[in-house]
Amino acid sequence: MGGHKLLSRQLWFTSPGQVEIREQPLPQLETNQVLIESLCSAISTGTEMLVFRNQLPEGMSLDTSLGSLKSQAGSYPLQYGYATVGTILETGPDIDLSITGKTVFAYAPHAS
């Protein structure tokens, strides 16, 4: 992937009952990160549908232990999702290259 400007297609919850696909350039990999090509992403019929419908009970927070949700705090627009399976395409310099090509699970929002 090196010098190529790859785009990520991301699912965003933009308002109650509304989603859109946004394309954004992938940032440079940090030393301890991997680039994963999504194969599938699971949609939760529980919390995710509550967020989609804006029916999250008052006082119930999103799981902020998931890095992707820390800065969003449940307000629109937000990128959500936490169950992605994909293939490792590239590794940061601190990651063992031998994992390239492996299939992995990631707590990551819906994106490709």
ZADO-807155 format. One record per atom (N, C-alpha, C): atom name; residue number from 1; x, y, z; chain; residue in three letters. Coordinates in steps of 0.1 Angstrom, whole numbers, plus 2048, in hexadecimal, padded with zeros to 3 digits. Last residue first. Layout:
N
SITE	zake	zami	east	north	up	kedren	zagu
SITE	CA	NUM	X	Y	Z	A	ALA .
...
***
This chain:
112
SITE	zake	zami	east	north	up	kedren	zagu
SITE	N	112	76A	7FC	830	A	SER .
SITE	CA	112	771	7F3	827	A	SER .
SITE	C	112	77D	7FB	821	A	SER .
SITE	N	111	758	7FB	84F	A	ALA .
SITE	CA	111	760	802	845	A	ALA .
SITE	C	111	766	7F7	83C	A	ALA .
SITE	N	110	74A	7FE	86E	A	HIS .
SITE	CA	110	747	7F9	861	A	HIS .
SITE	C	110	74F	801	857	A	HIS .
SITE	N	109	764	7FF	888	A	PRO .
SITE	CA	109	758	803	882	A	PRO .
SITE	C	109	756	7FD	874	A	PRO .
SITE	N	108	773	7E3	89A	A	ALA .
SITE	CA	108	774	7EE	891	A	ALA .
SITE	C	108	767	7F2	88B	A	ALA .
SITE	N	107	783	7CD	8A8	A	TYR .
SITE	CA	107	778	7D5	8AD	A	TYR .
SITE	C	107	779	7E2	8A6	A	TYR .
SITE	N	106	78A	7B2	892	A	ALA .
SITE	CA	106	78E	7BF	897	A	ALA .
SITE	C	106	781	7C6	89D	A	ALA .
SITE	N	105	799	793	888	A	PHE .
SITE	CA	105	78D	79A	88E	A	PHE .
SITE	C	105	792	7A7	893	A	PHE .
SITE	N	104	7AB	788	86A	A	VAL .
SITE	CA	104	7AA	78D	878	A	VAL .
SITE	C	104	79C	793	87B	A	VAL .
SITE	N	103	7BF	776	856	A	THR .
SITE	CA	103	7B2	77A	858	A	THR .
SITE	C	103	7B0	77D	867	A	THR .
SITE	N	102	7DF	77F	848	A	LYS .
SITE	CA	102	7D7	778	852	A	LYS .
SITE	C	102	7C9	77E	853	A	LYS .
SITE	N	101	7EE	790	838	A	GLY .
SITE	CA	101	7E6	786	832	A	GLY .
SITE	C	101	7DD	77E	83B	A	GLY .
SITE	N	100	808	794	850	A	THR .
SITE	CA	100	802	799	844	A	THR .
SITE	C	100	7FA	78E	83D	A	THR .
SITE	N	99	816	789	864	A	ILE .
SITE	CA	99	807	789	866	A	ILE .
SITE	C	99	800	78F	85A	A	ILE .
SITE	N	98	831	78E	85F	A	SER .
SITE	CA	98	82B	780	85C	A	SER .
SITE	C	98	81C	780	85E	A	SER .
SITE	N	97	839	7A6	868	A	LEU .
SITE	CA	97	834	7A5	85B	A	LEU .
SITE	C	97	82D	798	858	A	LEU .
SITE	N	96	831	7B2	888	A	ASP .
SITE	CA	96	838	7A7	881	A	ASP .
SITE	C	96	831	7A5	873	A	ASP .
SITE	N	95	833	7D5	88D	A	ILE .
SITE	CA	95	82A	7C9	88C	A	ILE .
SITE	C	95	832	7BE	883	A	ILE .
SITE	N	94	83F	7ED	88B	A	ASP .
SITE	CA	94	841	7E5	897	A	ASP .
SITE	C	94	839	7D8	898	A	ASP .
SITE	N	93	838	7F8	872	A	PRO .
SITE	CA	93	846	7F3	874	A	PRO .
SITE	C	93	848	7EB	881	A	PRO .
SITE	N	92	817	7EC	86A	A	GLY .
SITE	CA	92	820	7F6	86E	A	GLY .
SITE	C	92	82D	7F0	871	A	GLY .
SITE	N	91	80C	7D8	84D	A	THR .
SITE	CA	91	80F	7DA	85C	A	THR .
SITE	C	91	818	7E6	85E	A	THR .
SITE	N	90	7F1	7CE	838	A	GLU .
SITE	CA	90	7FE	7D6	83A	A	GLU .
SITE	C	90	800	7D7	849	A	GLU .
SITE	N	89	7DB	7BE	837	A	LEU .
SITE	CA	89	7E2	7C2	82A	A	LEU .
SITE	C	89	7F0	7C7	82D	A	LEU .
SITE	N	88	7C9	7A6	847	A	ILE .
SITE	CA	88	7D4	7B0	849	A	ILE .
SITE	C	88	7DB	7B2	83C	A	ILE .
SITE	N	87	7A7	7A3	841	A	THR .
SITE	CA	87	7B4	79E	83E	A	THR .
SITE	C	87	7BE	7A9	840	A	THR .
SITE	N	86	78B	7A1	859	A	GLY .
SITE	CA	86	792	7A5	84D	A	GLY .
SITE	C	86	7A0	79F	84C	A	GLY .
SITE	N	85	76E	7A9	86A	A	VAL .
SITE	CA	85	777	79E	866	A	VAL .
SITE	C	85	77E	7A3	859	A	VAL .
SITE	N	84	760	7BC	884	A	THR .
SITE	CA	84	765	7BC	876	A	THR .
SITE	C	84	76F	7B0	875	A	THR .
SITE	N	83	74E	7CC	899	A	ALA .
SITE	CA	83	750	7BD	896	A	ALA .
SITE	C	83	754	7BC	887	A	ALA .
SITE	N	82	743	7E4	89F	A	TYR .
SITE	CA	82	74E	7DF	8A8	A	TYR .
SITE	C	82	751	7D0	8A5	A	TYR .
SITE	N	81	735	804	898	A	GLY .
SITE	CA	81	737	7F6	894	A	GLY .
SITE	C	81	743	7F1	89C	A	GLY .
SITE	N	80	735	825	88B	A	TYR .
SITE	CA	80	732	81B	895	A	TYR .
SITE	C	80	735	80D	88F	A	TYR .
SITE	N	79	73A	847	88A	A	GLN .
SITE	CA	79	73D	83B	883	A	GLN .
SITE	C	79	73C	830	88E	A	GLN .
SITE	N	78	722	862	88B	A	LEU .
SITE	CA	78	72B	859	891	A	LEU .
SITE	C	78	72E	84D	889	A	LEU .
SITE	N	77	717	884	88B	A	PRO .
SITE	CA	77	719	877	884	A	PRO .
SITE	C	77	723	86F	88C	A	PRO .
SITE	N	76	706	87B	8AA	A	TYR .
SITE	CA	76	707	87B	89C	A	TYR .
SITE	C	76	710	886	896	A	TYR .
SITE	N	75	715	86E	8C8	A	SER .
SITE	CA	75	70E	879	8C1	A	SER .
SITE	C	75	710	877	8B2	A	SER .
SITE	N	74	723	85A	8D8	A	GLY .
SITE	CA	74	715	858	8D4	A	GLY .
SITE	C	74	70E	863	8CD	A	GLY .
SITE	N	73	73E	861	8DB	A	ALA .
SITE	CA	73	735	862	8E6	A	ALA .
SITE	C	73	726	862	8E2	A	ALA .
SITE	N	72	755	863	8CC	A	GLN .
SITE	CA	72	748	866	8C6	A	GLN .
SITE	C	72	73D	867	8D0	A	GLN .
SITE	N	71	76E	85C	8D5	A	SER .
SITE	CA	71	76C	86A	8D2	A	SER .
SITE	C	71	75E	86D	8CE	A	SER .
SITE	N	70	76B	83F	8D9	A	LYS .
SITE	CA	70	76F	848	8E4	A	LYS .
SITE	C	70	76C	857	8E1	A	LYS .
SITE	N	69	766	82D	8C5	A	LEU .
SITE	CA	69	75A	834	8CB	A	LEU .
SITE	C	69	75E	83F	8D5	A	LEU .
SITE	N	68	77D	821	8BD	A	SER .
SITE	CA	68	775	829	8B3	A	SER .
SITE	C	68	76A	831	8B9	A	SER .
SITE	N	67	786	813	8D4	A	GLY .
SITE	CA	67	78D	81F	8CF	A	GLY .
SITE	C	67	785	828	8C6	A	GLY .
SITE	N	66	772	808	8EC	A	LEU .
SITE	CA	66	775	806	8DE	A	LEU .
SITE	C	66	77A	813	8D9	A	LEU .
SITE	N	65	76A	812	904	A	SER .
SITE	CA	65	777	80B	904	A	SER .
SITE	C	65	77B	807	8F6	A	SER .
SITE	N	64	751	81D	901	A	THR .
SITE	CA	64	75D	826	8FE	A	THR .
SITE	C	64	76A	81F	900	A	THR .
SITE	N	63	735	812	8F6	A	ASP .
SITE	CA	63	741	80C	8FC	A	ASP .
SITE	C	63	74E	814	8F8	A	ASP .
SITE	N	62	71D	82B	8FC	A	LEU .
SITE	CA	62	724	822	8F3	A	LEU .
SITE	C	62	730	81D	8FA	A	LEU .
SITE	N	61	707	82D	919	A	SER .
SITE	CA	61	712	832	910	A	SER .
SITE	C	61	717	827	907	A	SER .
SITE	N	60	6E9	835	926	A	MET .
SITE	CA	60	6F0	82A	920	A	MET .
SITE	C	60	6FB	830	917	A	MET .
SITE	N	59	6DC	84D	92C	A	GLY .
SITE	CA	59	6E5	848	935	A	GLY .
SITE	C	59	6ED	83C	930	A	GLY .
SITE	N	58	6BF	844	91A	A	GLU .
SITE	CA	58	6C7	84E	920	A	GLU .
SITE	C	58	6D0	848	92B	A	GLU .
SITE	N	57	6C3	82A	901	A	PRO .
SITE	CA	57	6BD	82F	90D	A	PRO .
SITE	C	57	6C6	83A	914	A	PRO .
SITE	N	56	6C2	831	8DF	A	LEU .
SITE	CA	56	6CB	82D	8EA	A	LEU .
SITE	C	56	6C5	833	8F7	A	LEU .
SITE	N	55	6B5	837	8C8	A	GLN .
SITE	CA	55	6AD	832	8D3	A	GLN .
SITE	C	55	6B6	82D	8DF	A	GLN .
SITE	N	54	6BC	83D	8AE	A	ASN .
SITE	CA	54	6BD	847	8B8	A	ASN .
SITE	C	54	6B4	844	8C4	A	ASN .
SITE	N	53	6BE	829	89C	A	ARG .
SITE	CA	53	6B1	82E	89E	A	ARG .
SITE	C	53	6B0	83A	8A8	A	ARG .
SITE	N	52	6DA	824	89E	A	PHE .
SITE	CA	52	6D4	827	891	A	PHE .
SITE	C	52	6C6	82E	893	A	PHE .
SITE	N	51	6DB	81C	8B9	A	VAL .
SITE	CA	51	6E2	828	8B5	A	VAL .
SITE	C	51	6DC	82D	8A8	A	VAL .
SITE	N	50	6CD	805	8B8	A	LEU .
SITE	CA	50	6C8	80F	8C1	A	LEU .
SITE	C	50	6CF	81D	8BD	A	LEU .
SITE	N	49	6DC	7F6	8A7	A	MET .
SITE	CA	49	6CF	7FA	8A2	A	MET .
SITE	C	49	6C9	805	8AB	A	MET .
SITE	N	48	6F2	7F2	8B8	A	GLU .
SITE	CA	48	6F4	7F9	8AB	A	GLU .
SITE	C	48	6E6	7FE	8A6	A	GLU .
SITE	N	47	6E9	7E3	8CE	A	THR .
SITE	CA	47	6ED	7F1	8D0	A	THR .
SITE	C	47	6EE	7F9	8C3	A	THR .
SITE	N	46	6DB	7CC	8BC	A	GLY .
SITE	CA	46	6D9	7D2	8C9	A	GLY .
SITE	C	46	6DD	7E1	8C9	A	GLY .
SITE	N	45	6E3	7C2	8A5	A	THR .
SITE	CA	45	6D5	7C5	8A5	A	THR .
SITE	C	45	6D1	7CC	8B3	A	THR .
SITE	N	44	701	7CB	896	A	SER .
SITE	CA	44	6FB	7C7	8A2	A	SER .
SITE	C	44	6EC	7CC	8A2	A	SER .
SITE	N	43	711	7BF	87A	A	ILE .
SITE	CA	43	708	7CA	87F	A	ILE .
SITE	C	43	701	7C4	88B	A	ILE .
SITE	N	42	732	7B7	871	A	ALA .
SITE	CA	42	725	7B3	877	A	ALA .
SITE	C	42	71E	7BF	87C	A	ALA .
SITE	N	41	743	7B5	853	A	SER .
SITE	CA	41	741	7BD	85F	A	SER .
SITE	C	41	733	7BA	865	A	SER .
SITE	N	40	75C	7A6	83F	A	CYS .
SITE	CA	40	74F	7A8	844	A	CYS .
SITE	C	40	74E	7AF	851	A	CYS .
SITE	N	39	775	7AE	836	A	LEU .
SITE	CA	39	76E	7A4	82F	A	LEU .
SITE	C	39	75F	7A4	832	A	LEU .
SITE	N	38	78A	7CB	834	A	SER .
SITE	CA	38	77E	7C4	83A	A	SER .
SITE	C	38	778	7BA	830	A	SER .
SITE	N	37	7AC	7CB	837	A	GLU .
SITE	CA	37	7A1	7CB	82D	A	GLU .
SITE	C	37	795	7C4	832	A	GLU .
SITE	N	36	7BF	7DD	84E	A	ILE .
SITE	CA	36	7B6	7D1	84C	A	ILE .
SITE	C	36	7AD	7D4	840	A	ILE .
SITE	N	35	7DE	7E6	858	A	LEU .
SITE	CA	35	7D4	7E9	84E	A	LEU .
SITE	C	35	7CC	7DC	84B	A	LEU .
SITE	N	34	7E9	7EA	87A	A	VAL .
SITE	CA	34	7E8	7E2	86E	A	VAL .
SITE	C	34	7DD	7E8	865	A	VAL .
SITE	N	33	801	7FB	890	A	GLN .
SITE	CA	33	7F4	7F9	88A	A	GLN .
SITE	C	33	7F5	7F0	87E	A	GLN .
SITE	N	32	817	806	89C	A	ASN .
SITE	CA	32	811	7FA	8A2	A	ASN .
SITE	C	32	803	7F7	89C	A	ASN .
SITE	N	31	81F	81D	88D	A	THR .
SITE	CA	31	828	812	88F	A	THR .
SITE	C	31	822	805	894	A	THR .
SITE	N	30	803	826	878	A	GLU .
SITE	CA	30	80C	828	883	A	GLU .
SITE	C	30	814	81C	885	A	GLU .
SITE	N	29	7FD	82C	856	A	LEU .
SITE	CA	29	7FD	822	861	A	LEU .
SITE	C	29	807	827	86C	A	LEU .
SITE	N	28	7ED	84A	84B	A	GLN .
SITE	CA	28	7FA	842	84C	A	GLN .
SITE	C	28	7F9	838	857	A	GLN .
SITE	N	27	7CA	847	845	A	PRO .
SITE	CA	27	7D6	84D	84A	A	PRO .
SITE	C	27	7E2	844	84A	A	PRO .
SITE	N	26	7B7	844	827	A	LEU .
SITE	CA	26	7BD	83D	833	A	LEU .
SITE	C	26	7C9	845	838	A	LEU .
SITE	N	25	79F	85D	81E	A	PRO .
SITE	CA	25	7AC	857	81C	A	PRO .
SITE	C	25	7B1	850	829	A	PRO .
SITE	N	24	77D	854	81D	A	GLN .
SITE	CA	24	787	85C	823	A	GLN .
SITE	C	24	795	855	820	A	GLN .
SITE	N	23	75B	854	815	A	GLU .
SITE	CA	23	768	850	811	A	GLU .
SITE	C	23	773	859	817	A	GLU .
SITE	N	22	73D	849	824	A	ARG .
SITE	CA	22	747	854	822	A	ARG .
SITE	C	22	754	84E	81E	A	ARG .
SITE	N	21	71C	841	822	A	ILE .
SITE	CA	21	72A	83C	820	A	ILE .
SITE	C	21	732	848	81D	A	ILE .
SITE	N	20	703	846	83C	A	GLU .
SITE	CA	20	70A	849	82F	A	GLU .
SITE	C	20	717	843	82E	A	GLU .
SITE	N	19	6E3	843	84B	A	VAL .
SITE	CA	19	6F1	840	84A	A	VAL .
SITE	C	19	6F6	844	83D	A	VAL .
SITE	N	18	6C8	84A	861	A	GLN .
SITE	CA	18	6D0	84E	855	A	GLN .
SITE	C	18	6DE	849	856	A	GLN .
SITE	N	17	6BB	847	879	A	GLY .
SITE	CA	17	6B5	841	86D	A	GLY .
SITE	C	17	6BD	843	860	A	GLY .
SITE	N	16	6C7	866	886	A	PRO .
SITE	CA	16	6BF	85A	888	A	PRO .
SITE	C	16	6B9	855	87B	A	PRO .
SITE	N	15	6E6	86C	872	A	SER .
SITE	CA	15	6DA	871	87A	A	SER .
SITE	C	15	6D1	865	87D	A	SER .
SITE	N	14	6FB	85D	86A	A	THR .
SITE	CA	14	6FC	86C	868	A	THR .
SITE	C	14	6F0	873	870	A	THR .
SITE	N	13	712	845	86D	A	PHE .
SITE	CA	13	704	848	872	A	PHE .
SITE	C	13	703	857	872	A	PHE .
SITE	N	12	726	83A	853	A	TRP .
SITE	CA	12	724	843	85E	A	TRP .
SITE	C	12	715	845	861	A	TRP .
SITE	N	11	73D	823	846	A	LEU .
SITE	CA	11	72F	825	849	A	LEU .
SITE	C	11	72E	82F	855	A	LEU .
SITE	N	10	757	82A	82F	A	GLN .
SITE	CA	10	753	829	83D	A	GLN .
SITE	C	10	744	82B	83E	A	GLN .
SITE	N	9	772	821	81C	A	ARG .
SITE	CA	9	763	824	81B	A	ARG .
SITE	C	9	75D	820	829	A	ARG .
SITE	N	8	791	82F	818	A	SER .
SITE	CA	8	789	826	821	A	SER .
SITE	C	8	77A	82B	81F	A	SER .
SITE	N	7	7A9	82F	7FF	A	LEU .
SITE	CA	7	79E	835	805	A	LEU .
SITE	C	7	796	82A	80D	A	LEU .
SITE	N	6	7CD	834	7FC	A	LEU .
SITE	CA	6	7C1	82B	7FD	A	LEU .
SITE	C	6	7B6	832	803	A	LEU .
SITE	N	5	7E5	83F	7EC	A	LYS .
SITE	CA	5	7DB	845	7F4	A	LYS .
SITE	C	5	7CE	83D	7F3	A	LYS .
SITE	N	4	805	82F	7ED	A	HIS .
SITE	CA	4	7F7	830	7E7	A	HIS .
SITE	C	4	7EE	837	7F1	A	HIS .
SITE	N	3	81D	829	7F8	A	GLY .
SITE	CA	3	81A	837	7F4	A	GLY .
SITE	C	3	80D	839	7EF	A	GLY .
SITE	N	2	814	80C	807	A	GLY .
SITE	CA	2	81F	816	806	A	GLY .
SITE	C	2	81A	824	804	A	GLY .
SITE	N	1	808	7F5	800	A	MET .
SITE	CA	1	800	800	800	A	MET .
SITE	C	1	809	80C	800	A	MET .
***
